[in-house]
């Protein structure tokens, strides 16, 4: 029997968990739905998963709930493994540089510890 999963999602460090724990129940359900989408859909729509230019493999996972917009940074390792590393509530049109730098630092830490 063929597995319904096309990739695995994992979490590195406490940054994502801390972000997730602060969300309300409705936001958590939408994040869970989006994670399930990453795991089960071969081609994730850009609306939910977008490569950030000039970041060496950093992706922004997009979650919208009513007027709230959340972003979760992630990257690939070992082919079909997605590591979710950090999240934040987006309040401007442009992703804050400080959030990108934080995510790149966490990504570097992951590969150094691997």
C-alpha positions in Angstrom: 0.0 0.0 0.0 1.3 3.4 -1.0 1.9 6.0 1.8 -0.2 9.1 1.7 2.8 11.2 2.8 5.1 12.6 0.1 7.4 14.4 2.5 8.1 14.5 6.2 7.9 17.7 8.4 10.1 17.9 11.4 10.8 20.7 13.9 14.2 22.0 15.0 14.8 23.8 18.3 12.3 25.5 20.5 11.5 28.5 18.3 8.7 27.0 16.3 7.2 25.3 19.4 7.2 28.6 21.3 5.5 30.3 18.4 2.9 27.6 18.1 2.1 27.5 21.8 1.3 31.3 21.7 -1.3 30.8 19.0 -5.0 30.7 19.7 -7.0 27.5 19.0 -8.2 28.6 15.5 -4.7 29.6 14.4 -3.3 26.3 15.6 -5.9 24.4 13.6 -5.0 26.3 10.5 -1.2 25.7 11.1 -2.0 22.0 11.6 -4.0 21.9 8.3 -1.1 23.6 6.5 1.5 21.2 7.9 -0.8 18.3 6.7 -0.8 20.0 3.3 3.0 20.0 3.1 3.1 16.4 4.1 0.5 15.1 1.6 0.5 17.3 -1.5 3.2 16.8 -4.1 3.1 20.3 -5.4 2.3 22.8 -2.6 0.7 25.9 -3.9 2.8 29.1 -3.6 0.0 30.6 -1.6 1.1 28.3 1.3 4.8 27.7 0.6 7.2 30.1 -1.1 11.0 30.3 -1.6 12.5 33.5 -0.2 14.8 35.0 -2.8 18.4 35.6 -1.8 18.2 33.3 1.2 20.0 30.1 0.2 17.1 27.7 0.5 14.9 29.4 3.1 11.1 29.0 2.6 8.2 30.9 4.0 5.1 28.9 4.9 2.1 31.1 4.7 -0.9 30.8 7.1 -3.8 33.3 7.0 -6.6 33.4 9.5 -9.1 36.1 9.1 -7.1 39.3 9.2 -4.0 37.7 10.8 -1.1 36.6 8.7 1.5 34.2 10.1 4.8 33.0 8.5 6.8 30.0 9.4 10.3 29.7 8.1 11.5 26.3 6.9 14.1 24.6 4.7 14.7 21.2 3.1 17.2 18.6 4.3 17.7 15.1 2.9 15.4 15.6 -0.1 11.8 15.5 1.2 12.3 16.5 4.8 11.0 19.9 5.7 12.3 21.5 8.9 10.0 24.2 10.4 12.3 26.4 12.5 10.6 29.7 13.4 7.3 31.5 13.1 6.0 35.0 13.6 2.9 37.1 13.0 3.4 39.3 9.9 2.3 42.8 10.3 3.8 44.5 7.2 3.9 43.7 3.5 7.6 42.9 3.5 9.1 40.1 5.7 11.2 41.8 8.3 14.9 41.4 7.7 15.5 40.6 11.4 13.1 37.6 11.1 15.0 36.3 8.0 18.3 36.7 9.7 17.1 34.8 12.8 15.8 32.0 10.6 19.1 31.8 8.7 21.0 31.6 12.0 18.8 28.8 13.2 19.3 27.0 9.8 23.0 27.3 10.1 22.9 26.0 13.7 20.9 22.9 12.5 23.5 22.0 9.9 26.4 22.6 12.4 24.8 20.3 14.9 23.8 17.6 12.4 
